[in-house]
């Protein structure tokens, strides 16, 4: 199973870590890939993912990512379902109305406004503070203890066969990100329970507290909570009159007569409660979850780039495939043995076209990397090309042309026929044949091979043709 896209994920992190233990590629292969994917040169992570996609087949054992993601998927699915059901039941419990006393909105606001704010604040402290201090804050979340308990579950044992390569910092951020996700699901459960209870039952809401809070003070407090949607949904902000009539005390077993008379109005609190749940428990939590998700991705990228072996591959992506700088400049030999001025094929405008006889475009790019030749127009000739294709290419050429050939392969009749067609093309002013050695020798040719090419080309008696000697 291979990476199907260029998006960094926990799976690709696991796969890269496992692959690097077995295979890291050669300089030639790594540089060749970098030249093929020039558009990704400034995106090292995406280039590495491309490398991973190309080489992951070399891992013949079961991927550790599969084992881990199976565990994580099972755990997250179970905990996600539990969070939703628990949130729904908590909502039903908070909104249960027996008729003896109204539903106290203070309890509800503690769960849907203050608990999310406190939870996100603790999460932020855990992210900011490193080491043991940050880990202490994570211990305040039930998820921490649930995960400790899950370690004893049977399906967790399958992960004991390999080491999870995450750092403590990544593990902490990953934990906090999942806390936000499960808390969001919990809050959705509460909101749905509110909608269900309001639709299915006739609820009278009120507020009561032991603290000596006046109606005016509580009205200001409610307005502070609803300041975010007051102008958009003014009907979702309780009026001073509603707050006054819904204030009750727990003395006695009966509801105050004034509340009974205004029972139909007391139900109007549901709009405020719904908006409070939607904004503080869902919208804010969702935004904070996106924030932690972005932090997680950045940390994952850092750890992906710091994997053992990645720096070597990145260096080989960027380093040209050459052994050393040639001790002397390349010399161009005239086929007639006459003395010609030396030139070096380095400038982009030097050649109009580069031809590779029995070389693929990818191979040509790698050769250019080693020789320093820079040409925009590159074409394959010979090899699998038909005579008609080669003939069309020969007739379309113009200006100065460079032609890569394999020095250890003597010129065949097919090559000579093609070369004669290029010579006969009046638009071509010069043809430079570049005999190349093998990849293992960094394309340096053998002097004996150069001599064979020189003798063969000499028989053509053309002033257009030169041979580049790169020994």
C-alpha positions, -999 to +999 in steps of 0.1 A: +000+000+000+017+032-011+012+069-005-014+081-030-009+119-026+016+145-015-001+154+018+019+147+049+001+124+073+008+101+103+007+072+078+034+087+056+055+095+087+053+059+098+060+046+063+090+069+058+104+059+092+101+022+084+114+025+048+145+044+059+155+015+082+158-006+051+165+016+021+178+052+015+185+052-022+216+060-042+228+095-052+220+088-088+184+076-081+177+104-056+191+132-079+172+117-109+139+119-090+146+155-080+153+164-117+121+147-127+101+167-101+116+202-107+083+218-096+088+204-061+124+216-056+112+243-032+089+219-014+112+193+003+084+175+022+064+169-010+095+158-028+102+133+000+067+120-002+072+115-039+103+095-031+084+075-005+056+067-030+082+055-055+101+033-030+076+021-005+073-012-023+107-022-009+091-027+025+080-063+021+067-068+057+034-054+070+035-017+074+036-004+109+013+024+099-015-001+091-012-016+126-012+018+143-040+033+123-062+003+129-057+008+166-062+045+164-093+042+142-109+017+166-101+038+196-113+071+180-145+055+167-153+040+201-145+072+220-162+094+194-194+075+198-191+075+236-185+113+236-217+119+215-239+096+236-225+109+269-230+145+257-266+137+247-273+121+281-257+150+300-279+174+280-310+154+288-300+153+325-295+190+326-328+197+309-350+172+328-381+190+340-404+174+366-428+204+369-419+209+406-391+235+398-378+250+366-346+239+349-318+259+363-299+275+334-269+281+357-260+244+356-264+243+319-242+274+313-215+259+335-213+230+311-217+247+277-199+280+284-175+279+313-163+243+309-153+247+272-135+280+280-116+264+309-108+233+288-094+253+260-074+275+284-058+244+300-051+230+266-034+263+256-013+262+288-003+226+280+009+237+245+028+267+258+046+251+287+071+224+278+081+193+297+065+182+329+046+214+334+028+209+301+022+172+308+007+181+342-021+200+324-028+171+301-035+150+332-065+171+339-084+157+309-103+124+313-089+113+279-055+109+295-067+084+320-089+066+294-058+061+272-039+047+302-067+022+307-069+012+271-032+001+271-044-031+289-070-039+261-061-068+238-060-050+205-034-026+219-009-055+222-004-058+185+015-024+186+041-039+210+059-054+180+073-020+169+083+013+184+061+044+179+085+070+166+067+101+179+085+126+201+070+136+235+061+170+221+043+156+191+025+131+213+013+159+236+000+181+207-016+150+191-034+143+225-046+178+228-059+179+192-080+148+199-093+162+232-107+191+211-123+167+186-140+146+212-151+176+232-166+190+200-185+158+195-196+159+231-210+194+226-228+184+195-246+157+216-256+184+241-270+207+214-290+179+199-304+170+233-315+206+238-333+207+205-350+173+212-361+183+247-374+217+236-394+201+207-406+171+227-414+186+261-426+218+276-398+231+297-398+261+320-364+276+325-352+297+355-321+307+374-311+303+410-279+307+429-267+309+465-247+340+456-264+373+462-268+384+426-294+410+417-315+407+386-297+437+370-263+421+376-275+388+362-289+406+332-255+422+325-238+389+329-262+373+304-255+402+280-218+396+283-222+360+273-244+368+243-225+399+231-212+378+201-247+373+186-267+401+201-269+422+170-275+392+146-301+374+168-314+399+193-343+376+202-317+351+216-308+376+244-332+374+274-349+406+284-346+421+319-383+413+324-377+376+315-347+374+338-367+389+366-397+366+363-375+335+360-355+341+392-366+316+418-355+303+452-353+267+464-373+273+496-405+253+495-416+224+473-437+244+450-430+268+421-437+304+428-472+315+416-459+342+394-437+317+376-467+294+371-486+323+356-457+331+332-448+295+324-453+301+287-427+329+287-401+310+307-395+286+278-381+315+257-347+309+274-340+280+250-329+304+222-302+319+245-291+284+256-290+271+220-268+301+209-246+297+239-240+260+231-235+267+194-210+296+199-190+285+230-192+248+228-192+242+191-179+272+171-151+282+195-142+246+200-141+239+163-118+269+157-095+258+185-095+223+171-084+237+137-057+256+155-044+225+173-047+206+140-024+231+123+001+230+152+001+192+149+008+193+111+037+217+116+052+195+143+047+165+122+065+182+093+094+190+116+097+155+128+093+141+093+123+162+082+144+151+112+140+114+106+173+096+105+183+094+068+161+122+055+189+148+056+211+125+034+183+122+008+177+159+008+213+166+002+214+142-027+182+158-042+201+191-043+237+180-051+245+176-088+255+140-098+292+146-103+323+132-086+348+160-088+354+191-110+373+182-141+410+191-138+411+205-173+384+220-196+366+198-221+382+200-255+363+197-288+381+178-315+376+186-351+370+155-372+396+167-397+423+170-369+426+207-376+430+230-346+398+247-334+391+270-305+380+254-272+345+260-261+326+248-230+289+238-232+277+258-202+255+286-215+218+282-220+219+299-254+248+277-266+225+250-282+191+252-297+184+215-292+198+186-272+194+151-287+199+119-267+207+088-289+191+059-271+187+080-239+154+088-222+145+123-212+150+115-175+185+101-183+192+133-203+183+155-173+206+135-151+235+138-176+229+175-179+232+177-142+266+162-144+279+179-175+266+214-168+248+216-202+216+237-200+192+233-229+154+240-230+146+217-260+155+181-253+145+152-276+149+114-276+162+098-308+171+062-317+161+034-294+124+028-296+119+057-321+109+047-356+128+059-387+099+082-395+101+098-361+138+103-362+136+117-398+110+142-387+132+153-358+163+156-380+144+178-405+130+201-378+164+210-362+181+243-366+211+262-352+237+245-330+228+210-319+244+188-292+240+150-295+245+126-265+258+091-274+270+062-255+308+061-260+312+024-254+287+016-282+303+020-316+284+041-342+258+019-359+244+024-394+211+037-379+230+064-361+251+073-392+219+075-413+203+098-387+235+120-384+236+123-422+200+136-422+210+162-397+241+172-417+219+176-448+196+199-429+207+234-441+192+250-410+216+232-387+249+252-384+268+229-361+266+194-346+285+186-314+286+148-306+292+141-269+303+105-262+294+097-226+308+071-203+288+050-178+268+063-149+293+046-125+321+066-140+301+099-138+298+098-176+336+102-182+344+085-215+374+062-223+400+077-247+399+045-267+361+049-272+366+085-282+392+074-308+366+049-323+340+076-326+365+100-341+376+076-368+340+068-377+328+104-379+359+114-399+346+093-428+316+117-431+339+146-442+316+173-427+327+206-413+295+207-392+304+178-370+326+181-339+333+156-311+335+166-275+362+148-256+354+147-218+380+122-207 
